Amino acid sequence: MLSFGNADKFVYMKTVLIIRNMNPEKVETIKKFLLIPHIYRQIKVDSLYDFVIIVGKDYKKYFNGIE
């Protein structure tokens, strides 16, 4: 499942990757693709998502050129 939405607030300085479901293959793929250094594990067995990305004010470092 893929979805987009707004964070609960707009004060995030850094982009973070939050791992919700321990699927090592998917986690490694997204880590290699985005190179986000701030990674947190908040495993939720009933989560619909494998991971959540919170885009911070440093977004251009990770998403520059992506339309």
N, C-alpha and C positions, 0 to 999 in steps of 0.2 A: 504494500500500500504506500502511496506517495501522496503527501498533501503539503500545502503551504499555508502559513498563517503568520500573524503578528505575535511577537513576544508580549509578555504581560506588561513590559515597560520598555522604553527606548533609551536606556542608559548604559547598555553593555558596551564597554570599551574594547573588549577582545572577542573575536569569533571563537566559539567553543564547539567541540563535538561531544555529545553525551551519548554513551552507549547504553541502550535499553535492553538489548537481547544479545547474549553472547553467541554470535555466529562468527567465528574467527575469520572465515573466508571473506565475508562481507565487510567486516571491520578493517581488515588489512587492505582491501581494495579502496575503500573510501579514504583511509589514511594516506595511501600512496597518491591518490588522485588529487586531494585537496591540500595535503601537507600542513594541516592544522596542528600546531604543537600542544594546544590546550585540550586535553582529552580527559573526560571524567566517566566513571562507570556508575550508573544508577540502574542496575539490573531490575527489571520488573517482569516477572514471569507472564503476566497477562497483557503486556504491552502489545499494541498493534504494530509498533515500529521497531526496527532494528537499531536505529539511532536517530538523534535529533541534532540539528545544527542550529545554533543561535548565532546569527550574524551580527557582529559588533561593528563599531566605528572603524575598525581596521579592515573592513571588507574588501577594499581594493587590492590588498595584499594577496587575497585568495581567489577573488572573483573578477579581477580586472580583465576586460575583454569578453566576458560572458554576457550575452544579451538575453 
